[in-house]
Amino acid sequence: MSGLGCTGPTSHVRHLASLWPGLNSRVLELLRTQNPMKYECAACGYVYDPEAGDPENGVEPGTPFENLPHGSVCPECGIGKDMFEPAG
């Protein structure tokens, strides 16, 4: 989907949703989980990989970043998850 302004799996899902507003939310969630996106801590560079999760901190493998609990913090530096950005 290059050339459509999409930069990653999450933006592809948003793009599909904008084309088909009635697309079932369950289908959208399936699309999101089929292409889990990694996120990087802007403060220390730690990369959260949804496929690996963070078992040492109670996050099961396969947990998308978007499903991390509110208040989650970087396991390396302790900064909030709102300071993470999609990893490129």
MOPAC internal coordinates of N, CA, C and O (Angstrom, degrees):
PM7 1SCF
backbone

  N    0.0000 0     0.00 0     0.00 0    0    0    0
  C    1.4464 1     0.00 0     0.00 0    1    0    0
  C    1.5186 1   111.18 1     0.00 0    2    1    0
  O    1.2310 1   120.22 1  -154.39 1    3    2    1
  N    1.2886 1   117.18 1    25.61 1    3    2    1
  C    1.4567 1   117.94 1   178.71 1    5    3    2
  C    1.5190 1   109.68 1   -63.24 1    6    5    3
  O    1.2310 1   121.81 1   -29.48 1    7    6    5
  N    1.3190 1   114.14 1   150.52 1    7    6    5
  C    1.4501 1   119.05 1  -179.24 1    9    7    6
  C    1.5159 1   113.26 1    89.63 1   10    9    7
  O    1.2310 1   120.11 1   174.68 1   11   10    9
  N    1.3354 1   117.39 1    -5.32 1   11   10    9
  C    1.4510 1   120.59 1   179.67 1   13   11   10
  C    1.5150 1   111.99 1  -104.11 1   14   13   11
  O    1.2310 1   120.22 1  -172.04 1   15   14   13
  N    1.3277 1   117.18 1     7.96 1   15   14   13
  C    1.4459 1   120.62 1   179.83 1   17   15   14
  C    1.5193 1   113.08 1    83.10 1   18   17   15
  O    1.2310 1   119.61 1  -169.24 1   19   18   17
  N    1.3192 1   118.34 1    10.76 1   19   18   17
  C    1.4541 1   122.18 1  -179.76 1   21   19   18
  C    1.5222 1   108.85 1   -89.68 1   22   21   19
  O    1.2310 1   120.28 1   -44.18 1   23   22   21
  N    1.3182 1   117.08 1   135.82 1   23   22   21
  C    1.4528 1   120.13 1  -177.36 1   25   23   22
  C    1.5159 1   114.14 1  -116.48 1   26   25   23
  O    1.2310 1   119.41 1   174.47 1   27   26   25
  N    1.2952 1   118.73 1    -5.53 1   27   26   25
  C    1.4571 1   120.18 1   179.63 1   29   27   26
  C    1.5117 1   110.02 1  -174.69 1   30   29   27
  O    1.2310 1   120.88 1    -0.07 1   31   30   29
  N    1.3432 1   115.93 1   179.93 1   31   30   29
  C    1.4666 1   119.34 1  -177.35 1   33   31   30
  C    1.5212 1   113.63 1   -56.67 1   34   33   31
  O    1.2310 1   119.91 1   139.26 1   35   34   33
  N    1.3290 1   117.77 1   -40.74 1   35   34   33
  C    1.4615 1   119.99 1  -178.72 1   37   35   34
  C    1.5206 1   110.71 1   -65.19 1   38   37   35
  O    1.2310 1   120.17 1   139.43 1   39   38   37
  N    1.3256 1   117.29 1   -40.57 1   39   38   37
  C    1.4596 1   118.75 1   179.52 1   41   39   38
  C    1.5201 1   110.99 1   -69.77 1   42   41   39
  O    1.2310 1   119.86 1   150.70 1   43   42   41
  N    1.3391 1   117.87 1   -29.30 1   43   42   41
  C    1.4649 1   120.43 1   175.45 1   45   43   42
  C    1.5267 1   109.83 1   -63.02 1   46   45   43
  O    1.2310 1   120.88 1   137.61 1   47   46   45
  N    1.3169 1   115.93 1   -42.39 1   47   46   45
  C    1.4604 1   120.40 1   179.23 1   49   47   46
  C    1.5196 1   109.79 1   -64.01 1   50   49   47
  O    1.2310 1   120.15 1   135.45 1   51   50   49
  N    1.3388 1   117.32 1   -44.55 1   51   50   49
  C    1.4657 1   120.22 1   177.78 1   53   51   50
  C    1.5224 1   110.66 1   -60.59 1   54   53   51
  O    1.2310 1   120.65 1   140.43 1   55   54   53
  N    1.3267 1   116.36 1   -39.57 1   55   54   53
  C    1.4606 1   120.66 1   179.92 1   57   55   54
  C    1.5293 1   110.21 1   -63.75 1   58   57   55
  O    1.2310 1   120.45 1   134.91 1   59   58   57
  N    1.3339 1   116.75 1   -45.09 1   59   58   57
  C    1.4623 1   120.12 1   177.61 1   61   59   58
  C    1.5261 1   110.93 1   -60.36 1   62   61   59
  O    1.2310 1   120.76 1   137.65 1   63   62   61
  N    1.3234 1   116.16 1   -42.35 1   63   62   61
  C    1.4653 1   120.15 1   179.83 1   65   63   62
  C    1.5194 1   111.14 1   -63.43 1   66   65   63
  O    1.2310 1   120.19 1   145.07 1   67   66   65
  N    1.3371 1   117.24 1   -34.93 1   67   66   65
  C    1.4699 1   119.27 1   179.24 1   69   67   66
  C    1.5301 1   110.94 1   -71.20 1   70   69   67
  O    1.2310 1   120.26 1   149.99 1   71   70   69
  N    1.3340 1   117.11 1   -30.01 1   71   70   69
  C    1.4566 1   120.40 1   178.43 1   73   71   70
  C    1.5211 1   111.68 1   -76.49 1   74   73   71
  O    1.2310 1   121.03 1   142.78 1   75   74   73
  N    1.3274 1   115.64 1   -37.22 1   75   74   73
  C    1.4643 1   121.32 1  -178.13 1   77   75   74
  C    1.5215 1   109.73 1  -127.61 1   78   77   75
  O    1.2310 1   120.00 1   -98.22 1   79   78   77
  N    1.3412 1   117.60 1    81.78 1   79   78   77
  C    1.4608 1   120.66 1  -176.28 1   81   79   78
  C    1.5284 1   113.85 1   -57.41 1   82   81   79
  O    1.2310 1   119.94 1   153.78 1   83   82   81
  N    1.3136 1   117.72 1   -26.22 1   83   82   81
  C    1.4553 1   120.18 1  -179.14 1   85   83   82
  C    1.5175 1   113.98 1   -85.80 1   86   85   83
  O    1.2310 1   120.04 1  -177.40 1   87   86   85
  N    1.3432 1   117.52 1     2.60 1   87   86   85
  C    1.4600 1   120.60 1  -178.41 1   89   87   86
  C    1.5297 1   109.60 1   -58.50 1   90   89   87
  O    1.2310 1   121.13 1   -51.45 1   91   90   89
  N    1.2776 1   115.45 1   128.55 1   91   90   89
  C    1.4555 1   122.25 1  -176.74 1   93   91   90
  C    1.5279 1   111.49 1   -53.58 1   94   93   91
  O    1.2310 1   120.27 1   -47.47 1   95   94   93
  N    1.3252 1   117.08 1   132.53 1   95   94   93
  C    1.4648 1   121.04 1  -178.69 1   97   95   94
  C    1.5281 1   111.79 1   -62.23 1   98   97   95
  O    1.2310 1   120.35 1   151.97 1   99   98   97
  N    1.3264 1   116.94 1   -28.03 1   99   98   97
  C    1.4698 1   119.69 1   177.35 1  101   99   98
  C    1.5240 1   110.52 1   -67.23 1  102  101   99
  O    1.2310 1   120.48 1   142.27 1  103  102  101
  N    1.3204 1   116.70 1   -37.73 1  103  102  101
  C    1.4642 1   120.81 1   177.12 1  105  103  102
  C    1.5256 1   109.38 1   -65.70 1  106  105  103
  O    1.2310 1   120.34 1   136.87 1  107  106  105
  N    1.3288 1   116.95 1   -43.13 1  107  106  105
  C    1.4576 1   120.32 1   178.35 1  109  107  106
  C    1.5275 1   111.13 1   -60.61 1  110  109  107
  O    1.2310 1   120.21 1   137.91 1  111  110  109
  N    1.3279 1   117.20 1   -42.09 1  111  110  109
  C    1.4612 1   120.84 1   178.67 1  113  111  110
  C    1.5227 1   110.27 1   -63.99 1  114  113  111
  O    1.2310 1   119.96 1   140.20 1  115  114  113
  N    1.3123 1   117.68 1   -39.80 1  115  114  113
  C    1.4575 1   121.58 1   177.40 1  117  115  114
  C    1.5226 1   110.25 1   -61.48 1  118  117  115
  O    1.2310 1   120.24 1   136.34 1  119  118  117
  N    1.3242 1   117.15 1   -43.66 1  119  118  117
  C    1.4645 1   120.47 1   177.95 1  121  119  118
  C    1.5239 1   111.16 1   -61.27 1  122  121  119
  O    1.2310 1   120.25 1   139.46 1  123  122  121
  N    1.3117 1   117.12 1   -40.54 1  123  122  121
  C    1.4690 1   121.20 1   179.66 1  125  123  122
  C    1.5178 1   110.64 1   -63.42 1  126  125  123
  O    1.2310 1   120.35 1   135.95 1  127  126  125
  N    1.3313 1   116.94 1   -44.05 1  127  126  125
  C    1.4554 1   119.93 1  -175.65 1  129  127  126
  C    1.5246 1   112.52 1   -76.38 1  130  129  127
  O    1.2310 1   119.50 1   158.96 1  131  130  129
  N    1.3146 1   118.57 1   -21.04 1  131  130  129
  C    1.4577 1   120.92 1   177.71 1  133  131  130
  C    1.5253 1   111.56 1   -74.19 1  134  133  131
  O    1.2310 1   120.26 1   157.62 1  135  134  133
  N    1.3076 1   117.11 1   -22.38 1  135  134  133
  C    1.4643 1   122.53 1  -179.47 1  137  135  134
  C    1.5268 1   109.70 1  -129.29 1  138  137  135
  O    1.2310 1   120.04 1  -115.17 1  139  138  137
  N    1.3551 1   117.53 1    64.83 1  139  138  137
  C    1.4547 1   118.53 1  -176.87 1  141  139  138
  C    1.5239 1   111.41 1   -63.11 1  142  141  139
  O    1.2310 1   121.56 1   -45.08 1  143  142  141
  N    1.2986 1   114.62 1   134.92 1  143  142  141
  C    1.4499 1   120.75 1  -176.99 1  145  143  142
  C    1.5296 1   110.64 1   -97.84 1  146  145  143
  O    1.2310 1   120.65 1   -40.62 1  147  146  145
  N    1.3185 1   116.36 1   139.38 1  147  146  145
  C    1.4576 1   121.70 1   175.32 1  149  147  146
  C    1.5267 1   108.62 1   -81.98 1  150  149  147
  O    1.2310 1   121.03 1   -31.82 1  151  150  149
  N    1.3337 1   115.64 1   148.18 1  151  150  149
  C    1.4615 1   122.10 1   178.18 1  153  151  150
  C    1.5162 1   109.15 1  -126.56 1  154  153  151
  O    1.2310 1   121.23 1   -37.38 1  155  154  153
  N    1.3474 1   115.25 1   142.62 1  155  154  153
  C    1.4603 1   121.19 1  -177.52 1  157  155  154
  C    1.5123 1   111.09 1  -114.93 1  158  157  155
  O    1.2310 1   120.60 1   -43.44 1  159  158  157
  N    1.3246 1   116.47 1   136.56 1  159  158  157
  C    1.4584 1   122.47 1   176.74 1  161  159  158
  C    1.5270 1   108.38 1   -70.67 1  162  161  159
  O    1.2310 1   120.59 1   -55.27 1  163  162  161
  N    1.3247 1   116.47 1   124.73 1  163  162  161
  C    1.4659 1   121.28 1  -178.63 1  165  163  162
  C    1.5166 1   111.47 1   -69.22 1  166  165  163
  O    1.2310 1   119.72 1   158.68 1  167  166  165
  N    1.3245 1   118.14 1   -21.32 1  167  166  165
  C    1.4595 1   121.04 1  -177.00 1  169  167  166
  C    1.5259 1   113.26 1   -85.29 1  170  169  167
  O    1.2310 1   120.25 1   135.70 1  171  170  169
  N    1.3497 1   117.12 1   -44.30 1  171  170  169
  C    1.4649 1   118.37 1  -173.29 1  173  171  170
  C    1.5259 1   114.84 1  -122.46 1  174  173  171
  O    1.2310 1   120.08 1   169.71 1  175  174  173
  N    1.3428 1   117.45 1   -10.29 1  175  174  173
  C    1.4602 1   119.68 1   177.85 1  177  175  174
  C    1.5199 1   114.86 1    91.05 1  178  177  175
  O    1.2310 1   119.78 1   179.74 1  179  178  177
  N    1.3380 1   118.03 1    -0.26 1  179  178  177
  C    1.4664 1   120.28 1   176.32 1  181  179  178
  C    1.5269 1   108.53 1   -58.26 1  182  181  179
  O    1.2310 1   120.59 1   -42.82 1  183  182  181
  N    1.3395 1   116.48 1   137.18 1  183  182  181
  C    1.4590 1   121.01 1   179.32 1  185  183  182
  C    1.5177 1   109.14 1  -111.43 1  186  185  183
  O    1.2310 1   121.05 1   -57.86 1  187  186  185
  N    1.3493 1   115.60 1   122.14 1  187  186  185
  C    1.4610 1   120.84 1   174.77 1  189  187  186
  C    1.5206 1   107.79 1   -86.19 1  190  189  187
  O    1.2310 1   120.91 1   -57.80 1  191  190  189
  N    1.3274 1   115.86 1   122.20 1  191  190  189
  C    1.4589 1   122.74 1   178.92 1  193  191  190
  C    1.5242 1   107.88 1  -109.70 1  194  193  191
  O    1.2310 1   119.76 1   -69.07 1  195  194  193
  N    1.3405 1   118.07 1   110.93 1  195  194  193
  C    1.4592 1   120.33 1  -177.80 1  197  195  194
  C    1.5257 1   113.88 1   -57.45 1  198  197  195
  O    1.2310 1   119.82 1   148.59 1  199  198  197
  N    1.3126 1   117.95 1   -31.41 1  199  198  197
  C    1.4602 1   120.24 1   179.99 1  201  199  198
  C    1.5248 1   111.35 1   -65.21 1  202  201  199
  O    1.2310 1   120.59 1   145.31 1  203  202  201
  N    1.3287 1   116.49 1   -34.69 1  203  202  201
  C    1.4593 1   121.02 1   179.91 1  205  203  202
  C    1.5246 1   111.87 1   -88.60 1  206  205  203
  O    1.2310 1   120.21 1   150.92 1  207  206  205
  N    1.3413 1   117.20 1   -29.08 1  207  206  205
  C    1.4523 1   120.96 1  -174.60 1  209  207  206
  C    1.5180 1   109.88 1    66.97 1  210  209  207
  O    1.2310 1   120.58 1    27.06 1  211  210  209
  N    1.3057 1   116.50 1  -152.94 1  211  210  209
  C    1.4657 1   122.73 1   176.39 1  213  211  210
  C    1.5215 1   107.51 1  -148.36 1  214  213  211
  O    1.2310 1   120.54 1  -111.69 1  215  214  213
  N    1.3601 1   116.57 1    68.31 1  215  214  213
  C    1.4632 1   121.23 1  -173.90 1  217  215  214
  C    1.5329 1   114.04 1   -54.92 1  218  217  215
  O    1.2310 1   119.93 1   147.14 1  219  218  217
  N    1.3290 1   117.75 1   -32.86 1  219  218  217
  C    1.4649 1   120.60 1   179.19 1  221  219  218
  C    1.5272 1   111.61 1   -61.29 1  222  221  219
  O    1.2310 1   120.50 1   155.86 1  223  222  221
  N    1.3309 1   116.65 1   -24.14 1  223  222  221
  C    1.4593 1   121.57 1  -179.48 1  225  223  222
  C    1.5217 1   112.37 1  -114.36 1  226  225  223
  O    1.2310 1   120.60 1  -159.33 1  227  226  225
  N    1.3379 1   116.47 1    20.67 1  227  226  225
  C    1.4565 1   121.17 1   173.75 1  229  227  226
  C    1.5174 1   116.07 1    81.71 1  230  229  227
  O    1.2310 1   119.91 1  -165.46 1  231  230  229
  N    1.3429 1   117.77 1    14.54 1  231  230  229
  C    1.4669 1   120.93 1   179.23 1  233  231  230
  C    1.5303 1   108.03 1  -104.46 1  234  233  231
  O    1.2310 1   121.29 1   -66.26 1  235  234  233
  N    1.3178 1   115.14 1   113.74 1  235  234  233
  C    1.4649 1   121.32 1  -177.01 1  237  235  234
  C    1.5320 1   111.57 1   -68.02 1  238  237  235
  O    1.2310 1   120.24 1   -32.55 1  239  238  237
  N    1.3412 1   117.15 1   147.45 1  239  238  237
  C    1.4674 1   120.16 1   172.28 1  241  239  238
  C    1.5268 1   109.44 1   -56.20 1  242  241  239
  O    1.2310 1   120.66 1   -37.00 1  243  242  241
  N    1.3225 1   116.34 1   143.00 1  243  242  241
  C    1.4522 1   121.74 1   179.96 1  245  243  242
  C    1.5246 1   113.08 1    92.79 1  246  245  243
  O    1.2310 1   119.85 1  -177.45 1  247  246  245
  N    1.3268 1   117.90 1     2.55 1  247  246  245
  C    1.4664 1   121.38 1  -179.46 1  249  247  246
  C    1.5301 1   109.71 1   -86.32 1  250  249  247
  O    1.2310 1   120.10 1   -67.08 1  251  250  249
  N    1.3423 1   117.42 1   112.92 1  251  250  249
  C    1.4684 1   119.52 1   177.36 1  253  251  250
  C    1.5255 1   110.98 1   -63.51 1  254  253  251
  O    1.2310 1   120.58 1   -29.92 1  255  254  253
  N    1.3100 1   116.50 1   150.08 1  255  254  253
  C    1.4619 1   122.05 1   179.98 1  257  255  254
  C    1.5290 1   111.05 1   -52.83 1  258  257  255
  O    1.2310 1   121.02 1   139.42 1  259  258  257
  N    1.3340 1   115.66 1   -40.58 1  259  258  257
  C    1.4605 1   120.88 1  -177.75 1  261  259  258
  C    1.5250 1   112.44 1   -62.64 1  262  261  259
  O    1.2310 1   120.21 1   158.75 1  263  262  261
  N    1.3350 1   117.21 1   -21.25 1  263  262  261
  C    1.4620 1   121.45 1  -178.52 1  265  263  262
  C    1.5235 1   113.51 1   -95.63 1  266  265  263
  O    1.2310 1   120.25 1  -178.10 1  267  266  265
  N    1.3489 1   117.13 1     1.90 1  267  266  265
  C    1.4584 1   118.58 1   175.50 1  269  267  266
  C    1.5236 1   108.58 1   -65.46 1  270  269  267
  O    1.2310 1   120.15 1   -36.24 1  271  270  269
  N    1.3209 1   117.31 1   143.76 1  271  270  269
  C    1.4644 1   119.90 1  -177.76 1  273  271  270
  C    1.5296 1   112.00 1   -60.77 1  274  273  271
  O    1.2310 1   121.63 1   -31.80 1  275  274  273
  N    1.3348 1   114.48 1   148.20 1  275  274  273
  C    1.4674 1   120.13 1   173.77 1  277  275  274
  C    1.5293 1   107.07 1   -58.54 1  278  277  275
  O    1.2310 1   120.37 1   -43.55 1  279  278  277
  N    1.2897 1   116.90 1   136.45 1  279  278  277
  C    1.4610 1   120.46 1  -179.06 1  281  279  278
  C    1.5202 1   113.32 1    92.63 1  282  281  279
  O    1.2310 1   120.07 1  -179.48 1  283  282  281
  N    1.3510 1   117.47 1     0.52 1  283  282  281
  C    1.4626 1   119.88 1   177.15 1  285  283  282
  C    1.5203 1   109.48 1   -63.46 1  286  285  283
  O    1.2310 1   121.21 1   -32.44 1  287  286  285
  N    1.3140 1   115.29 1   147.56 1  287  286  285
  C    1.4619 1   120.69 1   179.92 1  289  287  286
  C    1.5150 1   110.55 1  -128.80 1  290  289  287
  O    1.2310 1   120.84 1   -18.76 1  291  290  289
  N    1.3146 1   116.00 1   161.24 1  291  290  289
  C    1.4606 1   122.20 1   177.02 1  293  291  290
  C    1.5324 1   108.65 1   -63.52 1  294  293  291
  O    1.2310 1   120.03 1   -50.17 1  295  294  293
  N    1.3434 1   117.55 1   129.83 1  295  294  293
  C    1.4608 1   119.64 1  -179.53 1  297  295  294
  C    1.5245 1   113.36 1   -70.05 1  298  297  295
  O    1.2310 1   120.27 1   164.68 1  299  298  297
  N    1.3302 1   117.10 1   -15.32 1  299  298  297
  C    1.4605 1   120.54 1  -179.45 1  301  299  298
  C    1.5251 1   113.17 1   -90.72 1  302  301  299
  O    1.2310 1   120.69 1   135.67 1  303  302  301
  N    1.3621 1   116.29 1   -44.33 1  303  302  301
  C    1.4724 1   118.36 1  -173.21 1  305  303  302
  C    1.5318 1   114.06 1  -122.12 1  306  305  303
  O    1.2310 1   120.05 1   170.34 1  307  306  305
  N    1.3377 1   117.52 1    -9.66 1  307  306  305
  C    1.4490 1   120.67 1   175.99 1  309  307  306
  C    1.5127 1   116.93 1    84.46 1  310  309  307
  O    1.2310 1   120.23 1  -174.86 1  311  310  309
  N    1.3284 1   117.17 1     5.14 1  311  310  309
  C    1.4709 1   119.94 1   179.67 1  313  311  310
  C    1.5389 1   109.50 1   -76.62 1  314  313  311
  O    1.2310 1   120.14 1   -28.42 1  315  314  313
  N    1.3228 1   117.34 1   151.58 1  315  314  313
  C    1.4566 1   122.09 1  -176.86 1  317  315  314
  C    1.5249 1   113.45 1   -65.07 1  318  317  315
  O    1.2310 1   121.48 1   -23.92 1  319  318  317
  N    1.3369 1   114.77 1   156.08 1  319  318  317
  C    1.4713 1   119.17 1  -177.21 1  321  319  318
  C    1.5286 1   112.36 1   -66.36 1  322  321  319
  O    1.2310 1   120.09 1   164.13 1  323  322  321
  N    1.3282 1   117.43 1   -15.87 1  323  322  321
  C    1.4597 1   120.11 1   177.49 1  325  323  322
  C    1.5242 1   111.66 1   -69.49 1  326  325  323
  O    1.2310 1   120.07 1   169.42 1  327  326  325
  N    1.3174 1   117.47 1   -10.58 1  327  326  325
  C    1.4663 1   121.88 1   178.04 1  329  327  326
  C    1.5358 1   112.21 1   -96.37 1  330  329  327
  O    1.2310 1   120.46 1  -171.32 1  331  330  329
  N    1.3162 1   116.72 1     8.68 1  331  330  329
  C    1.4605 1   121.14 1   176.09 1  333  331  330
  C    1.5138 1   109.32 1   -90.82 1  334  333  331
  O    1.2310 1   120.91 1   -31.34 1  335  334  333
  N    1.3143 1   115.86 1   148.66 1  335  334  333
  C    1.4697 1   122.58 1   178.24 1  337  335  334
  C    1.5232 1   108.84 1  -129.31 1  338  337  335
  O    1.2310 1   120.41 1   -27.57 1  339  338  337
  N    1.3303 1   116.82 1   152.43 1  339  338  337
  C    1.4659 1   118.30 1   176.24 1  341  339  338
  C    1.5372 1   110.54 1   -54.61 1  342  341  339
  O    1.2310 1   120.86 1   -48.11 1  343  342  341
  N    1.3116 1   115.97 1   131.89 1  343  342  341
  C    1.4665 1   120.41 1  -179.78 1  345  343  342
  C    1.5278 1   109.50 1   -78.16 1  346  345  343
  O    1.2310 1   121.01 1   -41.49 1  347  346  345
  N    1.2639 1   115.67 1   138.51 1  347  346  345
  C    1.4549 1   120.37 1  -179.00 1  349  347  346
  C    1.4352 1   111.60 1  -100.66 1  350  349  347
  O    1.2310 1   120.10 1   180.00 1  351  350  349

